Amino acid sequence: MQKHYTGLIERYRDRLPVSKATRIISLCEGNTPLIQLQNIPRMIGKDVEIYVKFEGLNPTGSFKDRGMTMAVTKAVESGSQAIICASTGNTSASAAAYAARAGIKAFVLIPEGKIALGKLAQTLMYNATIIQINGNFDQGMELVKEVANHAPVSIVNSINPFRLEGQKTAAFEIVDELGFAPDYHCLPVGNAGNISAYWKGYKEYATDRVCGNRPVMCGYQAAGAAPFVAGHKIDYPETVATAIRIGNPQSWDLAIEAQQESGGWFDKFADQQILAAQKMLSQFEGIFCEPASATSLAGALNDIGTGKIPEGSKIVCTLTGNGIKDPEIAMQQCAEAKPVTIEADLDAVKRAILDCL
């Protein structure tokens, strides 16, 4: 009987810190689509290949599941009965889901009023204990680190090295599908674990000669939450892209290493540019990502336009989360396209259609 695929740990077991005896906590995460954009490159009139790694099709709708399957697997293996995280939303949803799968407790600290509705709903449904704080993510992260010194809980934020072990598999998947590493890899940057993990994955595959090259790593931030661009932490980060509303990234050194070793860069974009990229991706490619995800495309399009990313390049943009995560922002984006109400008869339907053609 053929063995059932159970997720990224099974697929890349020989590259991950697990043994035959390890109980794998999985929701069949990973194996997300790498979609080549067809219409946007034509629209901008540039000879480039742009692919998007759509991590919004992981089980809880974000890339966090890659790291969480590893973090929770290792927490259970060590005997933990509970996990804890600070979150802007996606981490809390993922941690809660994998804790439920493992049969252990999840505690999540979130900034009050600063979490998208879809992510809060997920976390509630997965039955986590939610603690709202009058503060931001960075303050929550410091509290989590302190609490872990006094309570029997395992931290599953990206300071947990097993998170990055899981997340590096996205780079493996890209190389396995394309047959090579891209010339440029563009990512949104918040807590900076993802850019660090991708670089780790590309380096491992290059070292093992699975691929012959490594991409230039390009990290993009929201203008109101851009500590890497500023060169110092931001005390009060603000952006509509809630997933990257982080002013004191926990993977700072690793992200700088990825940028410098790859010859890459960091840049920042206004909320309006990020939202425009989100809408463009939805309307012209049929791909609905959350606002923070679109920061990678906003950055890529800007750098293609300026020539910083030259024509002929092969580019991968990571889309970190599903658009359904943040329905309120999506509805605001489409306020001018409200549904029309007509009579329930054939002539009225025909008129409504013909008026739009």
C-alpha positions as a LaTeX table, in Angstrom:
\begin{tabular}{lrrr}
\hline
Residue & $x$ (\AA) & $y$ (\AA) & $z$ (\AA) \\
\hline
Met1 & 0.00 & 0.00 & 0.00 \\
Gln2 & 1.36 & 3.42 & $-0.97$ \\
Lys3 & 2.34 & 5.58 & 1.99 \\
His4 & 0.15 & 8.65 & 2.45 \\
Tyr5 & 1.93 & 11.99 & 2.12 \\
Thr6 & 1.69 & 13.62 & 5.55 \\
Gly7 & 3.45 & 16.93 & 5.04 \\
Leu8 & 6.80 & 18.57 & 4.65 \\
Ile9 & 8.55 & 16.71 & 7.48 \\
Glu10 & 7.93 & 13.38 & 5.77 \\
Arg11 & 8.99 & 14.78 & 2.40 \\
Tyr12 & 12.25 & 16.26 & 3.69 \\
Arg13 & 12.81 & 14.03 & 6.72 \\
Asp14 & 16.47 & 13.46 & 5.87 \\
Arg15 & 17.07 & 17.22 & 5.97 \\
Leu16 & 15.26 & 17.90 & 9.24 \\
Pro17 & 16.13 & 17.17 & 12.90 \\
Val18 & 13.73 & 14.26 & 13.45 \\
Ser19 & 14.23 & 10.55 & 14.03 \\
Lys20 & 12.24 & 7.46 & 13.13 \\
Ala21 & 10.75 & 7.53 & 16.63 \\
Thr22 & 9.59 & 11.16 & 16.40 \\
Arg23 & 5.83 & 11.61 & 16.47 \\
Ile24 & 5.13 & 13.99 & 13.60 \\
Ile25 & 2.48 & 16.65 & 14.23 \\
Ser26 & 1.24 & 17.50 & 10.75 \\
Leu27 & $-1.77$ & 18.89 & 8.90 \\
Cys28 & $-0.31$ & 18.02 & 5.46 \\
Glu29 & 1.31 & 21.43 & 5.16 \\
Gly30 & 3.75 & 22.41 & 2.44 \\
Asn31 & 3.68 & 21.49 & $-1.25$ \\
Thr32 & 2.13 & 24.90 & $-1.98$ \\
Pro33 & 1.80 & 26.08 & $-5.58$ \\
Leu34 & 4.49 & 28.04 & $-7.39$ \\
Ile35 & 2.46 & 30.08 & $-9.86$ \\
Gln36 & 4.00 & 31.88 & $-12.83$ \\
Leu37 & 2.37 & 35.27 & $-13.37$ \\
Gln38 & 1.08 & 35.69 & $-16.92$ \\
Asn39 & $-0.66$ & 39.05 & $-17.18$ \\
Ile40 & 1.31 & 41.39 & $-14.90$ \\
Pro41 & 4.66 & 40.93 & $-16.73$ \\
Arg42 & 2.90 & 41.83 & $-19.99$ \\
Met43 & 1.27 & 44.85 & $-18.35$ \\
Ile44 & 4.59 & 46.26 & $-17.15$ \\
Gly45 & 6.25 & 45.51 & $-20.49$ \\
Lys46 & 9.32 & 43.83 & $-19.03$ \\
Asp47 & 11.03 & 40.61 & $-20.09$ \\
Val48 & 11.02 & 38.86 & $-16.72$ \\
Glu49 & 9.64 & 35.65 & $-15.29$ \\
Ile50 & 7.78 & 36.23 & $-12.03$ \\
Tyr51 & 6.62 & 33.32 & $-9.91$ \\
Val52 & 4.67 & 33.56 & $-6.67$ \\
Lys53 & 5.01 & 30.94 & $-3.95$ \\
Phe54 & 1.45 & 30.98 & $-2.61$ \\
Glu55 & 1.84 & 30.02 & 1.04 \\
Gly56 & $-1.75$ & 31.07 & 1.67 \\
Leu57 & $-2.76$ & 27.55 & 0.66 \\
Asn58 & $-1.20$ & 25.95 & 3.72 \\
Pro59 & $-3.74$ & 24.41 & 6.16 \\
Thr60 & $-4.28$ & 27.54 & 8.27 \\
Gly61 & $-3.73$ & 29.89 & 5.34 \\
Ser62 & $-0.17$ & 31.09 & 5.94 \\
Phe63 & 3.50 & 30.13 & 5.74 \\
Lys64 & 3.58 & 29.83 & 9.53 \\
Asp65 & 2.42 & 26.21 & 9.21 \\
Arg66 & 5.81 & 25.23 & 7.78 \\
Gly67 & 7.62 & 26.22 & 10.93 \\
Met68 & 4.83 & 25.25 & 13.28 \\
Thr69 & 4.75 & 21.59 & 12.25 \\
Met70 & 8.43 & 21.37 & 13.25 \\
Ala71 & 8.15 & 23.51 & 16.40 \\
Val72 & 5.16 & 21.62 & 17.79 \\
Thr73 & 6.59 & 18.25 & 16.77 \\
Lys74 & 9.76 & 19.00 & 18.74 \\
Ala75 & 7.81 & 20.48 & 21.66 \\
Val76 & 5.79 & 17.28 & 21.97 \\
Glu77 & 8.94 & 15.19 & 21.59 \\
Ser78 & 10.49 & 17.08 & 24.53 \\
Gly79 & 7.42 & 16.41 & 26.68 \\
Ser80 & 5.80 & 19.87 & 26.57 \\
Gln81 & 2.12 & 20.03 & 27.44 \\
Ala82 & 1.66 & 23.63 & 26.27 \\
Ile83 & 3.05 & 26.13 & 23.79 \\
Ile84 & 3.04 & 29.94 & 23.79 \\
Cys85 & 3.59 & 32.67 & 21.23 \\
Ala86 & 3.20 & 36.38 & 20.62 \\
Ser87 & 1.48 & 37.12 & 17.36 \\
Thr88 & 0.10 & 39.65 & 14.91 \\
Gly89 & $-2.34$ & 36.92 & 13.84 \\
Asn90 & $-0.94$ & 34.21 & 11.58 \\
Thr91 & 1.36 & 32.67 & 14.18 \\
Ser92 & $-1.48$ & 32.51 & 16.71 \\
Ala93 & $-3.77$ & 30.73 & 14.25 \\
Ser94 & $-1.09$ & 28.26 & 13.25 \\
Ala95 & 0.09 & 27.57 & 16.80 \\
Ala96 & $-3.49$ & 27.00 & 17.95 \\
Ala97 & $-4.22$ & 24.58 & 15.10 \\
Tyr98 & $-1.10$ & 22.48 & 15.61 \\
Ala99 & $-1.60$ & 22.44 & 19.38 \\
Ala100 & $-5.12$ & 21.13 & 18.81 \\
Arg101 & $-3.73$ & 18.48 & 16.48 \\
Ala102 & $-1.14$ & 17.46 & 19.07 \\
Gly103 & $-3.59$ & 17.47 & 21.98 \\
Ile104 & $-1.75$ & 20.14 & 23.96 \\
Lys105 & $-2.63$ & 23.66 & 25.11 \\
Ala106 & $-1.86$ & 26.86 & 23.21 \\
Phe107 & $-1.49$ & 30.32 & 24.79 \\
Val108 & $-1.26$ & 33.32 & 22.49 \\
Leu109 & $-0.54$ & 36.97 & 23.24 \\
Ile110 & $-1.97$ & 39.40 & 20.71 \\
Pro111 & $-2.10$ & 43.21 & 20.55 \\
Glu112 & $-5.65$ & 44.35 & 21.32 \\
Gly113 & $-7.44$ & 45.71 & 18.26 \\
Lys114 & $-4.44$ & 45.07 & 16.01 \\
Ile115 & $-5.27$ & 41.63 & 14.62 \\
Ala116 & $-7.20$ & 40.90 & 11.43 \\
Leu117 & $-10.64$ & 39.41 & 11.96 \\
Gly118 & $-10.00$ & 36.22 & 10.00 \\
Lys119 & $-6.94$ & 35.37 & 12.08 \\
Leu120 & $-8.72$ & 36.05 & 15.37 \\
Ala121 & $-11.64$ & 33.85 & 14.31 \\
Gln122 & $-9.27$ & 31.00 & 13.49 \\
Thr123 & $-7.48$ & 31.21 & 16.82 \\
Leu124 & $-10.78$ & 31.18 & 18.70 \\
Met125 & $-12.09$ & 28.19 & 16.77 \\
Tyr126 & $-8.91$ & 26.22 & 17.46 \\
Asn127 & $-9.62$ & 26.76 & 21.17 \\
Ala128 & $-6.45$ & 28.56 & 22.16 \\
Thr129 & $-6.30$ & 30.70 & 25.27 \\
Ile130 & $-6.05$ & 34.25 & 23.92 \\
Ile131 & $-4.48$ & 36.98 & 26.02 \\
Gln132 & $-4.89$ & 40.49 & 24.61 \\
Ile133 & $-2.40$ & 43.11 & 25.71 \\
Asn134 & $-2.54$ & 46.89 & 25.60 \\
Gly135 & 0.61 & 47.03 & 23.54 \\
Asn136 & 2.15 & 45.90 & 20.25 \\
Phe137 & 3.72 & 42.67 & 19.03 \\
Asp138 & 7.20 & 43.61 & 20.18 \\
Gln139 & 6.00 & 44.13 & 23.74 \\
Gly140 & 4.14 & 40.83 & 23.58 \\
Met141 & 7.28 & 39.06 & 22.38 \\
Glu142 & 9.27 & 40.32 & 25.36 \\
Leu143 & 6.53 & 39.13 & 27.73 \\
Val144 & 6.46 & 35.69 & 26.12 \\
Lys145 & 10.21 & 35.29 & 26.57 \\
Glu146 & 9.93 & 36.26 & 30.22 \\
Val147 & 6.91 & 34.00 & 30.90 \\
Ala148 & 8.71 & 31.01 & 29.40 \\
Asn149 & 11.30 & 31.34 & 32.17 \\
His150 & 8.62 & 30.89 & 34.82 \\
Ala151 & 6.01 & 28.57 & 33.29 \\
Pro152 & 6.21 & 25.09 & 31.69 \\
Val153 & 5.52 & 26.24 & 28.14 \\
Ser154 & 7.49 & 26.02 & 24.89 \\
Ile155 & 7.88 & 29.20 & 22.80 \\
Val156 & 6.93 & 28.63 & 19.17 \\
Asn157 & 7.80 & 32.04 & 17.74 \\
Ser158 & 10.61 & 32.17 & 15.19 \\
Ile159 & 13.22 & 32.50 & 17.96 \\
Asn160 & 12.58 & 28.76 & 18.22 \\
Pro161 & 15.20 & 27.33 & 15.80 \\
Phe162 & 12.90 & 24.50 & 14.76 \\
Arg163 & 10.57 & 27.06 & 13.19 \\
Leu164 & 13.26 & 28.05 & 10.70 \\
Glu165 & 14.04 & 24.39 & 10.03 \\
Gly166 & 10.48 & 23.89 & 8.86 \\
Gln167 & 10.29 & 27.13 & 6.92 \\
Lys168 & 13.48 & 26.44 & 4.95 \\
Thr169 & 11.60 & 23.68 & 3.09 \\
Ala170 & 9.85 & 26.33 & 0.97 \\
Ala171 & 13.21 & 27.00 & $-0.70$ \\
Phe172 & 13.62 & 23.27 & $-1.30$ \\
Glu173 & 10.21 & 23.11 & $-2.97$ \\
Ile174 & 10.99 & 26.05 & $-5.26$ \\
Val175 & 14.24 & 24.49 & $-6.47$ \\
Asp176 & 12.62 & 21.06 & $-6.82$ \\
Glu177 & 9.87 & 22.52 & $-9.02$ \\
Leu178 & 11.91 & 24.94 & $-11.14$ \\
Gly179 & 15.01 & 22.77 & $-11.34$ \\
Phe180 & 17.12 & 25.76 & $-10.26$ \\
Ala181 & 17.14 & 28.61 & $-7.76$ \\
Pro182 & 15.67 & 31.92 & $-8.97$ \\
Asp183 & 17.88 & 34.91 & $-9.66$ \\
Tyr184 & 15.98 & 37.02 & $-7.11$ \\
His185 & 13.76 & 36.06 & $-4.21$ \\
Cys186 & 11.48 & 38.79 & $-2.85$ \\
Leu187 & 9.81 & 38.56 & 0.56 \\
Pro188 & 7.81 & 40.67 & 2.96 \\
Val189 & 9.79 & 41.16 & 6.17 \\
Gly190 & 8.27 & 41.48 & 9.63 \\
Asn191 & 9.88 & 39.38 & 12.34 \\
Ala192 & 12.44 & 38.31 & 9.68 \\
Gly193 & 12.32 & 34.57 & 10.33 \\
Asn194 & 11.14 & 33.79 & 6.80 \\
Ile195 & 13.91 & 35.54 & 4.86 \\
Ser196 & 16.37 & 33.86 & 7.22 \\
Ala197 & 14.83 & 30.43 & 6.67 \\
Tyr198 & 14.69 & 30.70 & 2.87 \\
Trp199 & 18.36 & 31.68 & 2.77 \\
Lys200 & 19.20 & 28.71 & 4.99 \\
Gly201 & 17.33 & 26.41 & 2.61 \\
Tyr202 & 18.96 & 27.79 & $-0.52$ \\
Lys203 & 22.43 & 27.53 & 1.04 \\
Glu204 & 21.86 & 23.91 & 2.06 \\
Tyr205 & 20.65 & 22.94 & $-1.42$ \\
Ala206 & 23.57 & 24.77 & $-3.06$ \\
Thr207 & 26.07 & 23.13 & $-0.71$ \\
Asp208 & 24.64 & 19.72 & $-1.60$ \\
Arg209 & 24.71 & 20.73 & $-5.29$ \\
Val210 & 20.97 & 20.23 & $-5.68$ \\
Cys211 & 21.08 & 23.68 & $-7.27$ \\
Gly212 & 24.07 & 25.52 & $-8.66$ \\
Asn213 & 23.24 & 29.06 & $-7.62$ \\
Arg214 & 21.72 & 31.08 & $-4.79$ \\
Pro215 & 19.30 & 33.95 & $-5.31$ \\
Val216 & 19.69 & 37.57 & $-4.34$ \\
Met217 & 17.46 & 38.01 & $-1.28$ \\
Cys218 & 15.26 & 41.13 & $-1.35$ \\
Gly219 & 13.37 & 42.02 & 1.84 \\
Tyr220 & 10.53 & 44.53 & 1.72 \\
Gln221 & 8.83 & 46.29 & 4.62 \\
Ala222 & 5.93 & 48.66 & 5.15 \\
Ala223 & 7.03 & 52.29 & 5.41 \\
Gly224 & 5.60 & 52.61 & 8.92 \\
Ala225 & 7.31 & 49.44 & 10.13 \\
Ala226 & 10.71 & 49.35 & 8.45 \\
Pro227 & 13.44 & 48.80 & 11.05 \\
Phe228 & 15.83 & 47.18 & 8.56 \\
Val229 & 15.64 & 50.21 & 6.29 \\
Ala230 & 16.00 & 52.59 & 9.23 \\
Gly231 & 18.86 & 50.57 & 10.70 \\
His232 & 17.29 & 50.46 & 14.15 \\
Lys233 & 14.16 & 49.19 & 15.87 \\
Ile234 & 10.89 & 51.11 & 15.55 \\
Asp235 & 9.11 & 51.62 & 18.87 \\
Tyr236 & 5.62 & 52.21 & 17.47 \\
Pro237 & 5.29 & 50.48 & 14.09 \\
Glu238 & 2.16 & 51.18 & 12.07 \\
Thr239 & 0.87 & 49.74 & 8.80 \\
Val240 & $-2.31$ & 48.35 & 7.31 \\
Ala241 & $-0.26$ & 45.19 & 6.60 \\
Thr242 & $-0.78$ & 43.82 & 10.11 \\
Ala243 & 1.31 & 40.68 & 9.59 \\
Ile244 & 4.48 & 42.80 & 9.28 \\
Arg245 & 3.59 & 45.46 & 11.85 \\
Ile246 & 6.76 & 44.66 & 13.80 \\
Gly247 & 9.40 & 47.13 & 14.90 \\
Asn248 & 11.93 & 44.88 & 16.62 \\
Pro249 & 12.50 & 41.75 & 14.49 \\
Gln250 & 13.64 & 38.73 & 16.49 \\
Ser251 & 15.68 & 37.30 & 13.59 \\
Trp252 & 17.57 & 40.55 & 12.95 \\
Asp253 & 21.10 & 39.10 & 12.69 \\
Leu254 & 20.07 & 36.17 & 10.49 \\
Ala255 & 18.16 & 38.46 & 8.13 \\
Ile256 & 21.12 & 40.83 & 7.80 \\
Glu257 & 23.28 & 37.79 & 7.09 \\
Ala258 & 20.90 & 36.68 & 4.32 \\
Gln259 & 20.87 & 40.14 & 2.78 \\
Gln260 & 24.63 & 40.63 & 2.91 \\
Glu261 & 25.70 & 37.12 & 1.87 \\
Ser262 & 23.31 & 37.13 & $-1.09$ \\
Gly263 & 24.11 & 40.66 & $-2.22$ \\
Gly264 & 20.52 & 41.67 & $-1.57$ \\
Trp265 & 18.77 & 44.65 & $-0.03$ \\
Phe266 & 15.91 & 45.92 & 2.11 \\
Asp267 & 13.42 & 48.56 & 1.05 \\
Lys268 & 10.11 & 50.01 & 2.25 \\
Phe269 & 6.79 & 50.85 & 0.63 \\
Ala270 & 3.79 & 52.93 & 1.59 \\
Asp271 & 0.54 & 51.20 & 2.52 \\
Gln272 & $-1.05$ & 52.53 & $-0.68$ \\
Gln273 & 1.61 & 50.78 & $-2.79$ \\
Ile274 & 1.15 & 47.54 & $-0.88$ \\
Leu275 & $-2.62$ & 47.61 & $-1.29$ \\
Ala276 & $-2.31$ & 48.46 & $-4.98$ \\
Ala277 & $-0.11$ & 45.37 & $-5.47$ \\
Gln278 & $-2.62$ & 43.22 & $-3.57$ \\
Lys279 & $-5.45$ & 44.43 & $-5.80$ \\
Met280 & $-3.40$ & 44.02 & $-8.97$ \\
Leu281 & $-2.56$ & 40.43 & $-8.09$ \\
Ser282 & $-6.22$ & 39.64 & $-7.43$ \\
Gln283 & $-7.73$ & 41.39 & $-10.44$ \\
Phe284 & $-5.19$ & 40.42 & $-13.09$ \\
Glu285 & $-3.89$ & 37.03 & $-11.91$ \\
Gly286 & $-6.74$ & 35.64 & $-9.77$ \\
Ile287 & $-4.52$ & 35.29 & $-6.70$ \\
Phe288 & $-5.90$ & 36.69 & $-3.43$ \\
Cys289 & $-3.25$ & 37.28 & $-0.78$ \\
Glu290 & $-3.34$ & 39.28 & 2.43 \\
Pro291 & $-1.86$ & 42.82 & 2.35 \\
Ala292 & 1.50 & 41.95 & 3.93 \\
Ser293 & 2.08 & 39.29 & 1.27 \\
Ala294 & 1.68 & 41.83 & $-1.53$ \\
Thr295 & 4.67 & 43.77 & $-0.18$ \\
Ser296 & 6.91 & 41.26 & $-1.97$ \\
Leu297 & 5.26 & 41.98 & $-5.32$ \\
Ala298 & 5.23 & 45.74 & $-4.71$ \\
Gly299 & 8.98 & 45.56 & $-4.13$ \\
Ala300 & 9.67 & 43.34 & $-7.12$ \\
Leu301 & 7.68 & 45.54 & $-9.51$ \\
Asn302 & 9.42 & 48.67 & $-8.23$ \\
Asp303 & 12.87 & 47.17 & $-8.65$ \\
Ile304 & 12.07 & 45.74 & $-12.07$ \\
Gly305 & 10.83 & 49.18 & $-13.11$ \\
Thr306 & 14.00 & 50.93 & $-11.94$ \\
Gly307 & 16.28 & 48.28 & $-13.45$ \\
Lys308 & 17.64 & 47.20 & $-10.09$ \\
Ile309 & 16.28 & 43.77 & $-11.04$ \\
Pro310 & 17.34 & 43.48 & $-14.70$ \\
Glu311 & 15.31 & 42.13 & $-17.60$ \\
Gly312 & 15.78 & 38.44 & $-18.24$ \\
Ser313 & 15.62 & 37.70 & $-14.51$ \\
Lys314 & 13.72 & 34.85 & $-12.92$ \\
Ile315 & 12.04 & 36.11 & $-9.76$ \\
Val316 & 10.12 & 34.39 & $-6.97$ \\
Cys317 & 7.86 & 36.41 & $-4.67$ \\
Thr318 & 6.66 & 34.76 & $-1.48$ \\
Leu319 & 3.00 & 35.39 & $-0.71$ \\
Thr320 & 2.89 & 34.64 & 2.99 \\
Gly321 & $-0.84$ & 34.54 & 3.69 \\
Asn322 & $-4.30$ & 34.11 & 2.19 \\
Gly323 & $-6.43$ & 37.16 & 1.46 \\
Ile324 & $-9.32$ & 35.70 & 3.42 \\
Lys325 & $-7.25$ & 36.32 & 6.53 \\
Asp326 & $-8.13$ & 40.02 & 6.38 \\
Pro327 & $-11.63$ & 40.43 & 4.90 \\
Glu328 & $-12.10$ & 43.95 & 6.27 \\
Ile329 & $-9.22$ & 45.42 & 4.26 \\
Ala330 & $-10.40$ & 43.57 & 1.14 \\
Met331 & $-13.90$ & 45.01 & 1.49 \\
Gln332 & $-12.49$ & 48.50 & 1.95 \\
Gln333 & $-10.42$ & 48.03 & $-1.21$ \\
Cys334 & $-13.56$ & 47.15 & $-3.18$ \\
Ala335 & $-15.95$ & 49.70 & $-1.69$ \\
Glu336 & $-16.68$ & 51.16 & $-5.14$ \\
Ala337 & $-17.68$ & 47.73 & $-6.49$ \\
Lys338 & $-20.68$ & 47.05 & $-4.27$ \\
Pro339 & $-23.21$ & 44.48 & $-5.52$ \\
Val340 & $-26.20$ & 45.90 & $-7.37$ \\
Thr341 & $-29.71$ & 44.81 & $-6.45$ \\
Ile342 & $-32.19$ & 44.15 & $-9.25$ \\
Glu343 & $-35.56$ & 42.53 & $-9.75$ \\
Ala344 & $-35.59$ & 38.75 & $-10.06$ \\
Asp345 & $-36.49$ & 38.61 & $-13.75$ \\
Leu346 & $-34.65$ & 37.81 & $-16.97$ \\
Asp347 & $-34.77$ & 41.29 & $-18.52$ \\
Ala348 & $-33.28$ & 42.89 & $-15.40$ \\
Val349 & $-30.44$ & 40.37 & $-15.34$ \\
Lys350 & $-29.76$ & 40.89 & $-19.06$ \\
Arg351 & $-29.64$ & 44.67 & $-18.62$ \\
Ala352 & $-27.28$ & 44.37 & $-15.67$ \\
Ile353 & $-24.92$ & 42.19 & $-17.72$ \\
Leu354 & $-25.07$ & 44.29 & $-20.89$ \\
Asp355 & $-24.40$ & 47.48 & $-18.91$ \\
Cys356 & $-21.07$ & 46.00 & $-17.83$ \\
Leu357 & $-19.93$ & 44.83 & $-21.26$ \\
\hline
\end{tabular}
